[in-house]
Amino acid sequence: MTQSSIPATMKAAVMPRPGEIAIQELPVPQAGPGEVLIKVMAVGVCGSDVHYYENGRIGSYIVQKPIILGHECAGEISAVGEGVTRFKPGDRVAVEPGVTCGKCRACKEGRYNLCPKVEFLATPPYDGAFVQYIKMREDFVFPIPDSLSYEAAALNEPFSVGIHAAKRSRLQPGSTVAIMGMGPVGLMAVAAAKAFGAAQIFVTDLEPIRLEAAKRMGATHAINVREQDAVAVIKSLTNDEGVDVAWETAGNPRALQSAMASLRRGGKLAIVGLPAQDEIPLNIPFIADNELDIYGIFRYANTYPSGIEFLASRLVDIDALITDRYTLEQTREALERALTNKSGSLKVMVYPNGQQ
């Protein structure tokens, strides 16, 4: 695409207030120095998008003015700004949605996900990707091979959370892992555990469709917590020892307690999901007696290239997770679908420029 073929205006799905989406005509952004303009081809609906749509806030992040949601995205380079060397128009790319300062202590330590000045798509006050075009700094944009669909490339964002959890909790090849909660992040975490070589992957959820999807992603044991005691099943299948690593991805207090109880002595717990409440009772003597390591997981850092490489390997059929597809004009329906159809939907995808 040449610069001259880029339109002056674009459609955007704007949330004027929680529970409402308005399709508006906005100016197409201009790529400045070091930036690229991206024609957005696929955007996944994330749990955070649904939370903002339903409640207008996540913890300390509060929607105070109209905002554009969506941050799991991929597309095609339409134009490049001055000084850009890594991309040209027509390149297919995945977008890492959090642009950091590169100068603070966290950035310099390589833990740039903790940068206090991060500008993260669709996190107030920054607009997101339910638009036809976005601009991004080129160092947060990554090439994708022709063999990788835009949808799968967009899902590298939640996949990166799983990669980060695996790295933080030192998941080793041949180890055992329990993952509590099979929403989209949990399902991508299963793929990450498989990528890191886990020998046994135990998963829990309430919904049969999600447990079936987890098995397709690589889970070896799927436990419906409506029917079985997850901790008892995990203990019985690990010689009463428990697993090496447990990840809680649902933000559910009981799931977090179960994740911790499923660990062997010396095991590692990663807290991925964000619960609605600030405080959850945990068995402190159990933590001390068993010398457990507990890791907080906030987004990810340095995961995008390896994530793209794994997704392109086709070892896991990520595209099979996509159950619902909507146009940009149907963004409200897409959010409602993700909010209300947990027993039937896995991943909801929006196509700002139509399906290709």
C-alpha positions as CSV (number, residue, x, y, z in Angstrom):
1,M,0.0,0.0,0.0
2,T,1.4,3.4,-0.9
3,Q,1.1,6.5,1.3
4,S,-1.4,8.1,-1.2
5,S,-3.8,5.1,-0.9
6,I,-4.2,5.6,2.9
7,P,-7.6,7.2,3.6
8,A,-7.9,10.5,5.6
9,T,-10.5,9.0,8.0
10,M,-11.3,5.6,9.5
11,K,-13.9,3.9,11.4
12,A,-13.4,3.3,15.2
13,A,-15.5,1.5,17.8
14,V,-15.5,4.0,20.7
15,M,-16.9,3.2,24.2
16,P,-18.5,6.6,25.3
17,R,-19.3,5.0,28.6
18,P,-19.4,1.4,30.0
19,G,-22.0,-0.8,28.2
20,E,-22.1,1.4,25.1
21,I,-20.2,1.2,21.8
22,A,-20.5,3.9,19.1
23,I,-19.0,3.6,15.6
24,Q,-17.3,6.9,14.8
25,E,-15.3,8.4,12.0
26,L,-11.9,9.6,13.1
27,P,-8.7,10.9,11.4
28,V,-6.2,8.2,10.4
29,P,-3.1,8.7,12.6
30,Q,0.2,9.8,11.0
31,A,3.3,7.8,11.6
32,G,5.9,10.0,13.3
33,P,9.7,9.5,13.5
34,G,10.4,5.9,14.5
35,E,6.7,4.9,14.1
36,V,4.8,2.7,11.7
37,L,1.1,3.0,10.6
38,I,-0.6,-0.4,10.7
39,K,-3.8,-1.5,8.9
40,V,-5.4,-3.5,11.7
41,M,-6.6,-6.9,10.3
42,A,-7.6,-8.9,13.5
43,V,-8.2,-8.0,17.1
44,G,-9.0,-10.5,19.8
45,V,-11.5,-9.6,22.5
46,C,-9.7,-10.0,25.9
47,G,-11.1,-10.4,29.3
48,S,-9.8,-6.9,30.2
49,D,-11.8,-5.4,27.3
50,V,-14.9,-7.1,28.7
51,H,-14.2,-5.9,32.2
52,Y,-13.9,-2.3,31.0
53,Y,-17.0,-2.7,28.9
54,E,-19.0,-4.1,31.8
55,N,-17.6,-2.2,34.8
56,G,-15.5,0.7,33.5
57,R,-12.5,-0.2,35.6
58,I,-9.9,-2.8,36.5
59,G,-8.3,-2.1,39.9
60,S,-6.8,1.4,39.7
61,Y,-7.3,1.7,36.0
62,I,-10.6,3.6,35.6
63,V,-12.3,4.7,32.4
64,Q,-12.9,8.5,32.8
65,K,-13.5,9.5,29.2
66,P,-14.5,7.8,25.9
67,I,-12.0,5.1,25.1
68,I,-11.3,2.6,22.3
69,L,-10.8,-0.9,23.6
70,G,-8.8,-3.8,22.0
71,H,-5.2,-4.7,22.4
72,E,-4.6,-8.2,21.0
73,C,-3.9,-7.2,17.4
74,A,-2.0,-7.9,14.1
75,G,-2.1,-6.3,10.7
76,E,-0.2,-4.9,7.7
77,I,2.2,-2.0,7.6
78,S,0.6,0.8,5.6
79,A,3.3,3.5,6.0
80,V,6.6,4.1,7.9
81,G,7.8,7.2,9.6
82,E,11.1,8.9,9.4
83,G,14.1,6.8,10.5
84,V,12.2,3.5,10.4
85,T,14.5,0.7,9.2
86,R,12.9,-2.6,10.1
87,F,9.7,-2.4,8.1
88,K,8.2,-1.4,4.7
89,P,4.6,-1.0,3.5
90,G,3.0,-4.4,3.0
91,D,4.9,-6.2,5.8
92,R,2.7,-8.5,8.0
93,V,3.2,-7.8,11.7
94,A,2.1,-8.6,15.2
95,V,1.8,-5.7,17.7
96,E,3.1,-5.8,21.2
97,P,0.6,-3.3,22.8
98,G,2.7,-1.7,25.6
99,V,5.1,1.0,24.6
100,T,7.6,1.7,27.4
101,C,10.1,4.5,28.1
102,G,13.3,2.4,27.7
103,K,15.1,4.6,30.3
104,C,13.7,3.7,33.8
105,R,15.2,1.1,36.1
106,A,12.7,-1.6,35.1
107,C,13.3,-1.0,31.4
108,K,17.1,-1.1,31.9
109,E,16.8,-4.3,33.9
110,G,14.9,-5.9,31.0
111,R,11.7,-6.0,33.0
112,Y,10.0,-3.3,30.9
113,N,6.6,-4.7,31.7
114,L,7.0,-2.9,35.0
115,C,7.8,0.5,33.4
116,P,5.8,3.1,35.3
117,K,5.4,5.2,32.0
118,V,4.1,2.4,29.8
119,E,1.4,3.4,27.3
120,F,-0.6,0.2,26.9
121,L,-3.3,-0.1,24.2
122,A,-6.9,0.0,25.7
123,T,-5.7,0.7,29.2
124,P,-7.0,4.1,30.4
125,P,-6.2,6.7,29.3
126,Y,-4.8,5.2,26.1
127,D,-6.9,4.1,23.1
128,G,-6.8,0.6,21.7
129,A,-7.1,-1.3,18.5
130,F,-10.8,-1.6,17.6
131,V,-10.0,0.8,14.7
132,Q,-9.0,0.4,11.1
133,Y,-5.5,1.9,11.6
134,I,-3.1,2.4,14.5
135,K,0.4,3.8,14.8
136,M,3.1,2.1,16.9
137,R,6.7,2.6,17.7
138,E,8.6,0.2,15.4
139,D,10.4,-1.6,18.3
140,F,7.0,-2.9,19.5
141,V,6.1,-4.3,16.1
142,F,7.3,-7.8,15.0
143,P,7.3,-9.4,11.5
144,I,5.2,-12.6,11.1
145,P,5.6,-15.2,8.4
146,D,3.0,-15.7,5.6
147,S,2.1,-19.0,7.1
148,L,0.8,-17.4,10.3
149,S,-2.7,-16.0,10.2
150,Y,-3.4,-12.5,11.5
151,E,-5.7,-14.1,14.1
152,A,-3.0,-16.4,15.4
153,A,-0.5,-13.5,15.4
154,A,-3.0,-11.4,17.5
155,L,-3.2,-14.3,20.0
156,N,0.6,-14.0,20.5
157,E,-0.5,-11.3,23.1
158,P,-2.3,-13.7,25.5
159,F,0.2,-16.4,24.6
160,S,3.0,-14.1,25.8
161,V,1.4,-14.1,29.3
162,G,1.8,-17.9,29.4
163,I,5.4,-17.6,28.2
164,H,6.2,-15.0,30.9
165,A,4.6,-17.2,33.6
166,A,6.7,-20.2,32.4
167,K,9.9,-18.2,32.5
168,R,9.1,-16.6,35.9
169,S,8.1,-19.9,37.5
170,R,11.1,-21.7,35.9
171,L,9.0,-24.3,34.2
172,Q,11.4,-27.1,33.1
173,P,11.1,-29.7,30.3
174,G,9.6,-32.9,31.8
175,S,8.0,-31.1,34.7
176,T,4.4,-31.3,35.9
177,V,2.1,-28.2,35.9
178,A,-1.5,-27.4,36.9
179,I,-3.3,-24.5,35.3
180,M,-6.5,-23.4,37.0
181,G,-9.0,-21.6,34.7
182,M,-9.4,-22.3,31.0
183,G,-10.5,-18.9,29.7
184,P,-8.5,-17.6,26.7
185,V,-5.4,-16.7,28.8
186,G,-5.6,-20.1,30.5
187,L,-5.9,-21.9,27.1
188,M,-2.9,-20.0,25.7
189,A,-1.0,-20.9,28.9
190,V,-1.6,-24.5,28.1
191,A,0.1,-23.9,24.8
192,A,3.0,-22.2,26.6
193,A,3.4,-25.1,29.0
194,K,3.6,-27.4,26.0
195,A,6.1,-25.2,24.3
196,F,8.3,-25.3,27.4
197,G,8.2,-29.1,27.4
198,A,5.9,-29.9,30.4
199,A,5.4,-33.7,30.6
200,Q,2.0,-33.5,32.4
201,I,-0.4,-30.6,32.1
202,F,-3.4,-30.7,34.5
203,V,-6.2,-28.1,33.8
204,T,-9.4,-27.2,35.6
205,D,-12.5,-25.3,34.6
206,L,-16.3,-25.4,35.0
207,E,-17.1,-25.5,31.2
208,P,-16.8,-28.7,29.1
209,I,-16.1,-26.7,25.9
210,R,-13.0,-25.1,27.5
211,L,-11.7,-28.4,28.9
212,E,-12.0,-30.0,25.5
213,A,-10.2,-27.0,23.9
214,A,-7.4,-27.4,26.6
215,K,-6.9,-31.0,25.5
216,R,-6.5,-29.8,21.9
217,M,-3.9,-27.3,23.2
218,G,-1.9,-30.1,24.9
219,A,-3.4,-30.7,28.3
220,T,-2.9,-34.3,29.5
221,H,-5.6,-34.2,32.2
222,A,-8.8,-32.1,32.2
223,I,-10.7,-31.8,35.5
224,N,-14.2,-30.4,35.7
225,V,-14.4,-28.8,39.1
226,R,-18.2,-29.1,39.2
227,E,-17.7,-32.9,39.2
228,Q,-14.3,-33.6,40.8
229,D,-12.0,-32.3,43.5
230,A,-9.1,-30.9,41.5
231,V,-6.5,-31.2,44.3
232,A,-7.5,-34.8,45.1
233,V,-7.3,-35.8,41.4
234,I,-3.9,-34.1,40.9
235,K,-2.5,-35.7,44.0
236,S,-3.7,-39.1,43.0
237,L,-2.1,-38.8,39.6
238,T,1.3,-37.6,40.9
239,N,2.0,-40.3,43.5
240,D,0.4,-38.1,46.2
241,E,3.2,-35.5,45.7
242,G,1.6,-32.7,43.8
243,V,2.8,-30.8,40.8
244,D,6.1,-28.9,40.3
245,V,4.4,-25.7,39.1
246,A,0.8,-24.3,39.3
247,W,-0.6,-21.3,37.5
248,E,-3.9,-19.6,38.5
249,T,-5.3,-17.8,35.4
250,A,-8.9,-17.2,36.3
251,G,-8.7,-14.6,39.0
252,N,-10.8,-16.9,41.2
253,P,-10.1,-17.1,45.0
254,R,-11.0,-20.8,45.2
255,A,-8.9,-21.6,42.1
256,L,-5.9,-19.8,43.7
257,Q,-6.3,-21.8,46.9
258,S,-6.6,-25.0,44.9
259,A,-3.5,-24.1,42.7
260,M,-1.4,-23.7,45.9
261,A,-2.8,-26.9,47.5
262,S,-1.9,-28.9,44.3
263,L,1.8,-28.1,44.6
264,R,4.5,-30.5,45.8
265,R,6.9,-29.5,48.5
266,G,9.2,-26.9,47.0
267,G,6.8,-26.1,44.3
268,K,6.2,-22.8,42.5
269,L,2.9,-20.8,42.2
270,A,2.3,-18.2,39.6
271,I,-0.6,-15.7,40.0
272,V,-1.7,-14.7,36.6
273,G,-5.4,-13.9,37.0
274,L,-6.6,-10.8,38.7
275,P,-9.4,-11.4,41.3
276,A,-12.1,-8.8,41.9
277,Q,-11.1,-8.4,45.6
278,D,-7.8,-7.2,46.9
279,E,-7.3,-9.8,49.7
280,I,-7.7,-13.6,49.5
281,P,-7.0,-15.9,52.5
282,L,-4.0,-18.2,51.9
283,N,-2.6,-20.9,54.2
284,I,0.6,-19.3,55.4
285,P,2.0,-22.2,57.4
286,F,1.5,-24.4,54.3
287,I,3.6,-21.9,52.3
288,A,6.4,-21.8,54.8
289,D,6.4,-25.5,55.7
290,N,6.6,-26.5,52.1
291,E,8.9,-23.7,51.1
292,L,6.8,-22.6,48.2
293,D,7.9,-19.9,45.7
294,I,5.1,-17.4,44.7
295,Y,5.4,-15.3,41.6
296,G,3.2,-12.4,40.5
297,I,2.7,-12.2,36.7
298,F,2.1,-8.8,35.1
299,R,1.8,-9.0,31.4
300,Y,5.1,-10.1,29.9
301,A,8.5,-8.9,28.6
302,N,10.8,-10.1,25.8
303,T,8.4,-12.8,24.6
304,Y,7.1,-11.7,21.2
305,P,9.8,-13.2,18.8
306,S,9.8,-16.6,20.5
307,G,6.0,-16.6,20.7
308,I,5.6,-15.9,17.0
309,E,8.2,-18.7,16.2
310,F,6.3,-21.2,18.3
311,L,2.9,-20.3,16.9
312,A,4.3,-20.5,13.4
313,S,5.6,-24.0,14.1
314,R,2.0,-25.3,14.1
315,L,2.7,-27.6,17.0
316,V,-0.6,-26.2,18.5
317,D,-3.6,-25.3,16.4
318,I,-4.3,-21.9,17.8
319,D,-6.8,-21.0,15.1
320,A,-9.1,-23.7,16.6
321,L,-9.7,-21.5,19.6
322,I,-11.5,-18.8,17.5
323,T,-15.3,-19.5,17.9
324,D,-16.8,-16.1,17.0
325,R,-16.0,-13.6,14.3
326,Y,-17.4,-10.0,14.0
327,T,-16.9,-6.9,11.9
328,L,-15.8,-3.6,13.5
329,E,-19.4,-2.4,13.3
330,Q,-20.4,-5.4,15.4
331,T,-17.8,-4.6,18.2
332,R,-20.6,-4.2,20.8
333,E,-22.0,-7.6,19.8
334,A,-18.5,-9.1,20.1
335,L,-18.1,-7.8,23.6
336,E,-21.5,-9.0,24.6
337,R,-20.8,-12.4,23.2
338,A,-17.5,-12.7,25.2
339,L,-19.4,-11.4,28.3
340,T,-22.4,-13.7,28.2
341,N,-21.5,-16.9,26.3
342,K,-18.8,-18.4,28.5
343,S,-20.2,-21.9,28.0
344,G,-20.1,-21.6,24.2
345,S,-17.4,-19.2,23.1
346,L,-13.6,-19.5,23.5
347,K,-12.0,-16.6,21.5
348,V,-14.0,-13.8,20.0
349,M,-12.3,-12.0,17.1
350,V,-13.0,-8.6,15.5
351,Y,-11.9,-7.7,11.9
352,P,-11.6,-3.9,11.5
353,N,-10.9,-4.1,7.8
354,G,-13.0,-7.2,7.0
355,Q,-12.0,-10.9,6.9
356,Q,-9.3,-11.7,4.4
